[in-house]
Amino acid sequence: MARIFSGIQPSGELHIGNYLGAVQNWVRLQTEHDCLFSIVDLHAITQPYDPGALASLTLDMAVSLFAAGLDPGKCIVFVQSHVAEHTELNWLLTTLAPLGELERQTQFKDKAQRQESVTMGLLAYPVLQAADVLLYKASLVPVGEDQVQHLELMREIARRWNARYGHDFFPEPQPLLTRTKRVLGLDGKAKMSKSLGNTIGLFESPEAIWEKLRPAATDPARKTRKDPGTPEICNIFTLHQGFSAPDTVEEVAQKCRTAGWGCLDCKRVLADNMIKTLAPIRERAAALKRDPAGVLDRLRDCANRARSLAQRTIADVRGKMGLLKDV
């Protein structure tokens, strides 16, 4: 099976944007490929953060991933900083990473504009991403469209290393575009984000889900219940595609175009289907939260498995780069 690597930052509990945009796809991929999924806490510290909250946010993310369906028996789920080889390979790859390409990365330019002082960590963020993937010789990376540029740089770094030190040692990772490319927030404008307050958490109560969906943005053309709409431009319709059965999605589209339903009717059906989908996830999360030691045991076991793979790669990389063998 092809090997897959992907990561997610430790932002605490998952919201439905994370779930539809990435994690739901990961749950499917773990049965089809050799998968490693990492909570990338080292990436998180390239931005201002609260050191007192990072560990708990990381543990909350682990609970979310396990509750959502990632199974350590089928994949490896681990914390990035628990495998030191990530940082070692990151440094070794910086010796070949092209500075001009790093400075041209769209995400770097966007984030650098919002900071008074730009750090080396922010600039070299894509190099650590390359190390994450190449450390396990992963050939596929599930990404959204906004990450494709980083993946192109990752392949360039692999090519440069292979050309200098070892022909075809590192595979050039290919993008595996996720089915749900971009999930907008409940405002219908920006990407779903906790910092913008436009999310629904995976573990929210049925009452909270409905209270958040009721005022959510819809097709602006539907000013009254009698006005027909265009489902393809309505974010509620997009969410139906993630949580409702295909026949319901078809019905929603037809009712929207003909004004057979009002937007509140459409949201009520979505809420019911969302609540039904998320109920078992919420139950599993509650059980995991009651056993934090068990969650840590899972992470520890997975980190050991990841480290075993990483150490083999690093040993070969050191040898090919001419470093003196450790004695």
LUMTIBA-472591 format. One record per residue (C-alpha): x, y, z. Coordinates in Angstrom, 2 decimals, padded with zeros to 5 digits, always signed. Last residue first. Layout:
N
<atom c1="X" c2="Y" c3="Z"/>
...
This chain:
327
<atom c1="+029.70" c2="+005.41" c3="+018.34"/>
<atom c1="+027.59" c2="+007.67" c3="+016.10"/>
<atom c1="+028.60" c2="+007.39" c3="+012.46"/>
<atom c1="+030.42" c2="+010.42" c3="+011.13"/>
<atom c1="+028.19" c2="+012.36" c3="+008.74"/>
<atom c1="+028.74" c2="+011.72" c3="+005.03"/>
<atom c1="+025.35" c2="+012.88" c3="+003.73"/>
<atom c1="+024.54" c2="+009.32" c3="+002.61"/>
<atom c1="+025.32" c2="+007.94" c3="+006.07"/>
<atom c1="+023.30" c2="+010.55" c3="+007.90"/>
<atom c1="+020.35" c2="+010.02" c3="+005.56"/>
<atom c1="+020.45" c2="+006.24" c3="+006.03"/>
<atom c1="+020.41" c2="+006.53" c3="+009.83"/>
<atom c1="+017.69" c2="+009.18" c3="+009.60"/>
<atom c1="+015.43" c2="+006.91" c3="+007.54"/>
<atom c1="+015.82" c2="+003.97" c3="+009.91"/>
<atom c1="+015.21" c2="+006.23" c3="+012.91"/>
<atom c1="+012.00" c2="+007.56" c3="+011.40"/>
<atom c1="+010.40" c2="+004.14" c3="+010.94"/>
<atom c1="+011.06" c2="+003.11" c3="+014.54"/>
<atom c1="+010.07" c2="+006.57" c3="+015.73"/>
<atom c1="+006.62" c2="+006.21" c3="+014.12"/>
<atom c1="+006.01" c2="+002.95" c3="+015.98"/>
<atom c1="+007.23" c2="+004.43" c3="+019.25"/>
<atom c1="+005.08" c2="+007.52" c3="+018.67"/>
<atom c1="+002.04" c2="+005.27" c3="+018.14"/>
<atom c1="+002.61" c2="+003.48" c3="+021.43"/>
<atom c1="+003.04" c2="+006.77" c3="+023.28"/>
<atom c1="-000.05" c2="+008.30" c3="+021.67"/>
<atom c1="-002.18" c2="+005.29" c3="+022.61"/>
<atom c1="-000.82" c2="+005.34" c3="+026.17"/>
<atom c1="-001.57" c2="+009.06" c3="+026.40"/>
<atom c1="-005.19" c2="+008.39" c3="+025.43"/>
<atom c1="-005.40" c2="+005.65" c3="+028.09"/>
<atom c1="-004.04" c2="+008.02" c3="+030.71"/>
<atom c1="-006.69" c2="+010.57" c3="+029.70"/>
<atom c1="-009.48" c2="+008.08" c3="+030.57"/>
<atom c1="-012.68" c2="+010.03" c3="+031.27"/>
<atom c1="-011.94" c2="+012.18" c3="+028.25"/>
<atom c1="-011.88" c2="+009.06" c3="+026.10"/>
<atom c1="-015.38" c2="+008.05" c3="+027.20"/>
<atom c1="-016.76" c2="+011.52" c3="+026.46"/>
<atom c1="-015.06" c2="+011.50" c3="+023.07"/>
<atom c1="-016.68" c2="+008.19" c3="+022.15"/>
<atom c1="-020.11" c2="+009.59" c3="+023.00"/>
<atom c1="-019.52" c2="+012.78" c3="+021.00"/>
<atom c1="-018.43" c2="+010.75" c3="+017.99"/>
<atom c1="-021.52" c2="+008.54" c3="+018.33"/>
<atom c1="-023.79" c2="+011.64" c3="+018.33"/>
<atom c1="-022.02" c2="+013.48" c3="+015.47"/>
<atom c1="-023.87" c2="+011.87" c3="+012.57"/>
<atom c1="-027.32" c2="+012.07" c3="+014.20"/>
<atom c1="-026.79" c2="+015.68" c3="+015.29"/>
<atom c1="-025.65" c2="+016.62" c3="+011.78"/>
<atom c1="-028.67" c2="+014.92" c3="+010.23"/>
<atom c1="-031.11" c2="+016.69" c3="+012.54"/>
<atom c1="-029.33" c2="+020.03" c3="+012.10"/>
<atom c1="-029.39" c2="+019.71" c3="+008.32"/>
<atom c1="-033.13" c2="+019.00" c3="+008.31"/>
<atom c1="-033.69" c2="+022.01" c3="+010.56"/>
<atom c1="-031.47" c2="+024.19" c3="+008.36"/>
<atom c1="-033.54" c2="+023.41" c3="+005.25"/>
<atom c1="-036.77" c2="+024.26" c3="+007.08"/>
<atom c1="-035.19" c2="+027.53" c3="+008.29"/>
<atom c1="-034.18" c2="+028.37" c3="+004.72"/>
<atom c1="-037.78" c2="+028.04" c3="+003.59"/>
<atom c1="-038.75" c2="+024.99" c3="+001.67"/>
<atom c1="-040.53" c2="+024.53" c3="-001.66"/>
<atom c1="-038.86" c2="+027.71" c3="-002.85"/>
<atom c1="-038.45" c2="+026.03" c3="-006.25"/>
<atom c1="-034.64" c2="+026.16" c3="-006.42"/>
<atom c1="-034.26" c2="+025.50" c3="-002.68"/>
<atom c1="-036.71" c2="+022.59" c3="-002.63"/>
<atom c1="-034.89" c2="+020.95" c3="-005.56"/>
<atom c1="-031.45" c2="+021.34" c3="-004.00"/>
<atom c1="-032.65" c2="+020.09" c3="-000.61"/>
<atom c1="-034.32" c2="+017.07" c3="-002.24"/>
<atom c1="-031.11" c2="+016.15" c3="-004.04"/>
<atom c1="-029.13" c2="+016.44" c3="-000.80"/>
<atom c1="-031.76" c2="+014.30" c3="+000.93"/>
<atom c1="-031.35" c2="+011.59" c3="-001.73"/>
<atom c1="-027.57" c2="+011.73" c3="-001.30"/>
<atom c1="-027.76" c2="+011.28" c3="+002.51"/>
<atom c1="-027.04" c2="+014.34" c3="+004.65"/>
<atom c1="-023.93" c2="+015.33" c3="+006.65"/>
<atom c1="-021.21" c2="+016.51" c3="+004.27"/>
<atom c1="-023.36" c2="+017.36" c3="+001.27"/>
<atom c1="-025.78" c2="+019.09" c3="+003.66"/>
<atom c1="-022.87" c2="+021.31" c3="+004.72"/>
<atom c1="-022.47" c2="+022.53" c3="+001.15"/>
<atom c1="-026.22" c2="+023.21" c3="+000.99"/>
<atom c1="-025.92" c2="+025.34" c3="+004.14"/>
<atom c1="-023.08" c2="+027.23" c3="+002.45"/>
<atom c1="-025.39" c2="+028.39" c3="-000.33"/>
<atom c1="-023.82" c2="+029.14" c3="-003.72"/>
<atom c1="-024.65" c2="+025.74" c3="-005.27"/>
<atom c1="-028.13" c2="+025.83" c3="-003.75"/>
<atom c1="-029.34" c2="+028.70" c3="-005.95"/>
<atom c1="-032.49" c2="+030.21" c3="-004.49"/>
<atom c1="-036.20" c2="+030.65" c3="-005.01"/>
<atom c1="-037.96" c2="+033.46" c3="-003.07"/>
<atom c1="-041.18" c2="+032.41" c3="-001.33"/>
<atom c1="-039.58" c2="+032.06" c3="+002.13"/>
<atom c1="-038.34" c2="+035.63" c3="+001.96"/>
<atom c1="-034.96" c2="+037.26" c3="+001.24"/>
<atom c1="-033.71" c2="+034.19" c3="-000.57"/>
<atom c1="-031.28" c2="+035.96" c3="-002.93"/>
<atom c1="-028.71" c2="+036.13" c3="-000.11"/>
<atom c1="-028.23" c2="+032.32" c3="-000.35"/>
<atom c1="-027.73" c2="+031.27" c3="+003.28"/>
<atom c1="-025.89" c2="+032.65" c3="+006.32"/>
<atom c1="-026.27" c2="+030.90" c3="+009.68"/>
<atom c1="-028.84" c2="+032.32" c3="+012.12"/>
<atom c1="-030.48" c2="+028.96" c3="+012.91"/>
<atom c1="-027.33" c2="+026.87" c3="+012.60"/>
<atom c1="-025.69" c2="+028.07" c3="+015.83"/>
<atom c1="-028.78" c2="+027.53" c3="+018.00"/>
<atom c1="-029.37" c2="+024.16" c3="+016.35"/>
<atom c1="-025.87" c2="+022.89" c3="+017.10"/>
<atom c1="-026.05" c2="+024.22" c3="+020.67"/>
<atom c1="-029.27" c2="+022.31" c3="+021.35"/>
<atom c1="-027.89" c2="+019.08" c3="+019.89"/>
<atom c1="-024.86" c2="+019.41" c3="+022.19"/>
<atom c1="-021.50" c2="+020.31" c3="+020.71"/>
<atom c1="-018.82" c2="+017.61" c3="+020.47"/>
<atom c1="-017.71" c2="+018.17" c3="+016.88"/>
<atom c1="-017.64" c2="+021.90" c3="+017.40"/>
<atom c1="-019.69" c2="+024.19" c3="+015.18"/>
<atom c1="-017.69" c2="+027.07" c3="+013.76"/>
<atom c1="-017.96" c2="+030.77" c3="+012.92"/>
<atom c1="-016.22" c2="+032.23" c3="+015.97"/>
<atom c1="-013.50" c2="+033.86" c3="+013.86"/>
<atom c1="-010.66" c2="+032.43" c3="+015.95"/>
<atom c1="-012.33" c2="+029.04" c3="+015.88"/>
<atom c1="-012.11" c2="+028.98" c3="+012.08"/>
<atom c1="-014.38" c2="+027.99" c3="+009.21"/>
<atom c1="-013.05" c2="+029.72" c3="+006.11"/>
<atom c1="-014.54" c2="+033.16" c3="+005.65"/>
<atom c1="-017.77" c2="+034.31" c3="+004.04"/>
<atom c1="-020.76" c2="+032.06" c3="+004.69"/>
<atom c1="-021.09" c2="+033.41" c3="+008.24"/>
<atom c1="-021.44" c2="+029.81" c3="+009.44"/>
<atom c1="-017.88" c2="+029.19" c3="+008.35"/>
<atom c1="-016.85" c2="+028.08" c3="+004.90"/>
<atom c1="-015.55" c2="+024.59" c3="+004.21"/>
<atom c1="-012.94" c2="+024.29" c3="+001.48"/>
<atom c1="-011.76" c2="+021.33" c3="-000.60"/>
<atom c1="-014.25" c2="+018.67" c3="+000.43"/>
<atom c1="-013.07" c2="+015.73" c3="-001.66"/>
<atom c1="-009.50" c2="+016.07" c3="-000.44"/>
<atom c1="-006.76" c2="+016.43" c3="-003.00"/>
<atom c1="-004.18" c2="+013.65" c3="-002.76"/>
<atom c1="-001.05" c2="+015.57" c3="-003.60"/>
<atom c1="+002.08" c2="+013.68" c3="-004.71"/>
<atom c1="+005.20" c2="+013.18" c3="-002.65"/>
<atom c1="+008.50" c2="+012.93" c3="-004.54"/>
<atom c1="+009.98" c2="+009.69" c3="-003.20"/>
<atom c1="+013.18" c2="+010.12" c3="-001.18"/>
<atom c1="+016.07" c2="+007.81" c3="-001.99"/>
<atom c1="+015.50" c2="+008.21" c3="-005.74"/>
<atom c1="+019.22" c2="+008.78" c3="-006.49"/>
<atom c1="+021.16" c2="+009.44" c3="-003.32"/>
<atom c1="+023.16" c2="+012.38" c3="-002.06"/>
<atom c1="+023.24" c2="+015.35" c3="-004.43"/>
<atom c1="+020.47" c2="+014.63" c3="-006.91"/>
<atom c1="+018.31" c2="+012.97" c3="-004.26"/>
<atom c1="+018.56" c2="+015.99" c3="-001.95"/>
<atom c1="+017.69" c2="+018.42" c3="-004.73"/>
<atom c1="+014.76" c2="+016.29" c3="-005.91"/>
<atom c1="+013.39" c2="+015.92" c3="-002.38"/>
<atom c1="+013.62" c2="+019.70" c3="-001.84"/>
<atom c1="+011.77" c2="+020.31" c3="-005.12"/>
<atom c1="+009.09" c2="+017.79" c3="-004.14"/>
<atom c1="+008.51" c2="+019.62" c3="-000.86"/>
<atom c1="+008.37" c2="+022.94" c3="-002.72"/>
<atom c1="+005.53" c2="+021.54" c3="-004.86"/>
<atom c1="+003.85" c2="+020.30" c3="-001.69"/>
<atom c1="+003.99" c2="+023.78" c3="-000.16"/>
<atom c1="+002.28" c2="+025.17" c3="-003.27"/>
<atom c1="-000.44" c2="+022.50" c3="-003.03"/>
<atom c1="-001.37" c2="+023.53" c3="+000.51"/>
<atom c1="-004.18" c2="+026.00" c3="-000.28"/>
<atom c1="-005.85" c2="+023.42" c3="-002.58"/>
<atom c1="-006.51" c2="+021.11" c3="+000.34"/>
<atom c1="-004.14" c2="+018.31" c3="+001.13"/>
<atom c1="-003.93" c2="+014.53" c3="+001.48"/>
<atom c1="-000.22" c2="+013.72" c3="+001.07"/>
<atom c1="+000.86" c2="+010.70" c3="-000.95"/>
<atom c1="+004.30" c2="+009.11" c3="-001.45"/>
<atom c1="+005.37" c2="+008.94" c3="+002.18"/>
<atom c1="+009.07" c2="+008.26" c3="+002.66"/>
<atom c1="+008.51" c2="+008.34" c3="+006.43"/>
<atom c1="+010.98" c2="+011.16" c3="+007.10"/>
<atom c1="+010.01" c2="+012.62" c3="+003.72"/>
<atom c1="+006.58" c2="+013.68" c3="+004.99"/>
<atom c1="+007.44" c2="+015.42" c3="+008.23"/>
<atom c1="+010.74" c2="+016.70" c3="+006.81"/>
<atom c1="+008.88" c2="+018.41" c3="+003.95"/>
<atom c1="+006.52" c2="+020.05" c3="+006.43"/>
<atom c1="+009.57" c2="+021.16" c3="+008.44"/>
<atom c1="+010.90" c2="+022.74" c3="+005.25"/>
<atom c1="+007.51" c2="+024.37" c3="+004.62"/>
<atom c1="+007.67" c2="+026.17" c3="+008.02"/>
<atom c1="+011.15" c2="+027.55" c3="+007.24"/>
<atom c1="+009.97" c2="+031.16" c3="+006.91"/>
<atom c1="+007.74" c2="+030.95" c3="+009.97"/>
<atom c1="+010.48" c2="+029.32" c3="+012.03"/>
<atom c1="+013.01" c2="+031.93" c3="+010.89"/>
<atom c1="+010.86" c2="+034.56" c3="+012.54"/>
<atom c1="+009.27" c2="+037.66" c3="+011.03"/>
<atom c1="+009.12" c2="+040.63" c3="+013.43"/>
<atom c1="+006.14" c2="+043.00" c3="+013.42"/>
<atom c1="+003.83" c2="+040.24" c3="+012.20"/>
<atom c1="+000.68" c2="+040.49" c3="+010.04"/>
<atom c1="+002.54" c2="+040.89" c3="+006.75"/>
<atom c1="+004.60" c2="+037.80" c3="+007.54"/>
<atom c1="+001.42" c2="+035.68" c3="+007.69"/>
<atom c1="+000.32" c2="+036.50" c3="+004.14"/>
<atom c1="+003.85" c2="+036.31" c3="+002.70"/>
<atom c1="+004.50" c2="+032.97" c3="+004.37"/>
<atom c1="+001.16" c2="+031.55" c3="+003.19"/>
<atom c1="+001.89" c2="+032.55" c3="-000.38"/>
<atom c1="+005.34" c2="+030.97" c3="-000.48"/>
<atom c1="+007.68" c2="+033.30" c3="-002.36"/>
<atom c1="+010.14" c2="+033.70" c3="+000.52"/>
<atom c1="+010.59" c2="+029.93" c3="+000.75"/>
<atom c1="+011.19" c2="+029.71" c3="-002.99"/>
<atom c1="+013.89" c2="+032.38" c3="-002.83"/>
<atom c1="+015.60" c2="+030.66" c3="+000.10"/>
<atom c1="+016.01" c2="+027.37" c3="-001.77"/>
<atom c1="+016.04" c2="+024.44" c3="+000.71"/>
<atom c1="+019.27" c2="+022.46" c3="+000.44"/>
<atom c1="+020.92" c2="+022.97" c3="+003.83"/>
<atom c1="+017.42" c2="+023.37" c3="+005.28"/>
<atom c1="+016.91" c2="+019.66" c3="+004.60"/>
<atom c1="+019.42" c2="+018.61" c3="+007.27"/>
<atom c1="+017.76" c2="+020.91" c3="+009.80"/>
<atom c1="+014.28" c2="+019.48" c3="+009.15"/>
<atom c1="+015.70" c2="+015.96" c3="+009.24"/>
<atom c1="+016.82" c2="+016.56" c3="+012.81"/>
<atom c1="+013.59" c2="+018.28" c3="+013.81"/>
<atom c1="+011.42" c2="+015.41" c3="+012.62"/>
<atom c1="+013.86" c2="+012.86" c3="+014.08"/>
<atom c1="+012.82" c2="+013.98" c3="+017.57"/>
<atom c1="+009.60" c2="+011.95" c3="+017.47"/>
<atom c1="+007.46" c2="+013.09" c3="+020.43"/>
<atom c1="+007.44" c2="+016.62" c3="+018.99"/>
<atom c1="+005.11" c2="+015.50" c3="+016.18"/>
<atom c1="+002.44" c2="+013.98" c3="+018.42"/>
<atom c1="+001.19" c2="+010.65" c3="+017.15"/>
<atom c1="-001.58" c2="+008.82" c3="+015.27"/>
<atom c1="-000.35" c2="+005.72" c3="+013.41"/>
<atom c1="-002.92" c2="+003.81" c3="+011.36"/>
<atom c1="-005.18" c2="+000.75" c3="+011.41"/>
<atom c1="-004.82" c2="-000.54" c3="+014.97"/>
<atom c1="-004.26" c2="+003.02" c3="+016.17"/>
<atom c1="-007.84" c2="+003.71" c3="+014.94"/>
<atom c1="-008.87" c2="+007.13" c3="+013.64"/>
<atom c1="-012.64" c2="+007.24" c3="+014.02"/>
<atom c1="-013.75" c2="+010.74" c3="+015.00"/>
<atom c1="-013.30" c2="+009.84" c3="+018.66"/>
<atom c1="-009.62" c2="+009.01" c3="+018.08"/>
<atom c1="-009.05" c2="+012.29" c3="+016.26"/>
<atom c1="-010.97" c2="+014.35" c3="+018.80"/>
<atom c1="-009.20" c2="+012.80" c3="+021.79"/>
<atom c1="-005.85" c2="+013.52" c3="+020.13"/>
<atom c1="-006.94" c2="+017.11" c3="+019.53"/>
<atom c1="-007.85" c2="+017.48" c3="+023.19"/>
<atom c1="-004.42" c2="+016.13" c3="+024.17"/>
<atom c1="-002.71" c2="+018.71" c3="+021.97"/>
<atom c1="-004.89" c2="+021.51" c3="+023.33"/>
<atom c1="-004.00" c2="+020.39" c3="+026.86"/>
<atom c1="-000.28" c2="+020.46" c3="+026.07"/>
<atom c1="-000.43" c2="+023.86" c3="+024.32"/>
<atom c1="-002.39" c2="+025.71" c3="+027.00"/>
<atom c1="+000.36" c2="+026.96" c3="+029.32"/>
<atom c1="+002.63" c2="+027.75" c3="+026.39"/>
<atom c1="+000.01" c2="+030.18" c3="+025.00"/>
<atom c1="+000.74" c2="+030.85" c3="+021.33"/>
<atom c1="+002.33" c2="+033.37" c3="+018.95"/>
<atom c1="+002.97" c2="+031.62" c3="+015.62"/>
<atom c1="+005.82" c2="+029.23" c3="+014.72"/>
<atom c1="+004.80" c2="+027.28" c3="+017.85"/>
<atom c1="+001.99" c2="+025.48" c3="+016.04"/>
<atom c1="+004.35" c2="+023.84" c3="+013.55"/>
<atom c1="+006.12" c2="+022.07" c3="+016.37"/>
<atom c1="+002.74" c2="+020.94" c3="+017.73"/>
<atom c1="+001.96" c2="+019.00" c3="+014.56"/>
<atom c1="-000.61" c2="+016.44" c3="+015.68"/>
<atom c1="+000.49" c2="+013.72" c3="+013.28"/>
<atom c1="-001.33" c2="+011.24" c3="+011.06"/>
<atom c1="+000.57" c2="+008.28" c3="+009.61"/>
<atom c1="-001.18" c2="+006.05" c3="+007.10"/>
<atom c1="-000.38" c2="+002.81" c3="+005.22"/>
<atom c1="-003.28" c2="+002.93" c3="+002.76"/>
<atom c1="-006.88" c2="+001.82" c3="+002.13"/>
<atom c1="-008.36" c2="+001.32" c3="+005.61"/>
<atom c1="-006.67" c2="+004.43" c3="+007.03"/>
<atom c1="-007.87" c2="+006.41" c3="+003.98"/>
<atom c1="-011.52" c2="+006.41" c3="+005.06"/>
<atom c1="-010.81" c2="+007.81" c3="+008.51"/>
<atom c1="-008.42" c2="+010.30" c3="+006.92"/>
<atom c1="-011.20" c2="+011.60" c3="+004.65"/>
<atom c1="-013.43" c2="+012.33" c3="+007.63"/>
<atom c1="-010.42" c2="+014.02" c3="+009.21"/>
<atom c1="-009.67" c2="+016.48" c3="+006.41"/>
<atom c1="-012.18" c2="+019.04" c3="+005.18"/>
<atom c1="-015.33" c2="+017.51" c3="+006.62"/>
<atom c1="-013.91" c2="+017.02" c3="+010.11"/>
<atom c1="-011.75" c2="+020.12" c3="+010.22"/>
<atom c1="-014.74" c2="+022.22" c3="+009.11"/>
<atom c1="-017.01" c2="+020.38" c3="+011.55"/>
<atom c1="-014.92" c2="+021.52" c3="+014.51"/>
<atom c1="-012.19" c2="+019.50" c3="+016.19"/>
<atom c1="-011.37" c2="+019.93" c3="+019.87"/>
<atom c1="-008.14" c2="+021.67" c3="+020.77"/>
<atom c1="-006.18" c2="+023.65" c3="+018.19"/>
<atom c1="-003.28" c2="+021.18" c3="+018.06"/>
<atom c1="-002.30" c2="+021.61" c3="+014.39"/>
<atom c1="-003.14" c2="+018.85" c3="+011.94"/>
<atom c1="-000.83" c2="+016.58" c3="+009.99"/>
<atom c1="-000.77" c2="+014.27" c3="+007.01"/>
<atom c1="+001.33" c2="+011.34" c3="+005.88"/>
<atom c1="+000.32" c2="+008.60" c3="+003.47"/>
<atom c1="+002.19" c2="+005.44" c3="+002.48"/>
<atom c1="+001.08" c2="+003.58" c3="-000.63"/>
<atom c1="+000.00" c2="+000.00" c3="+000.00"/>
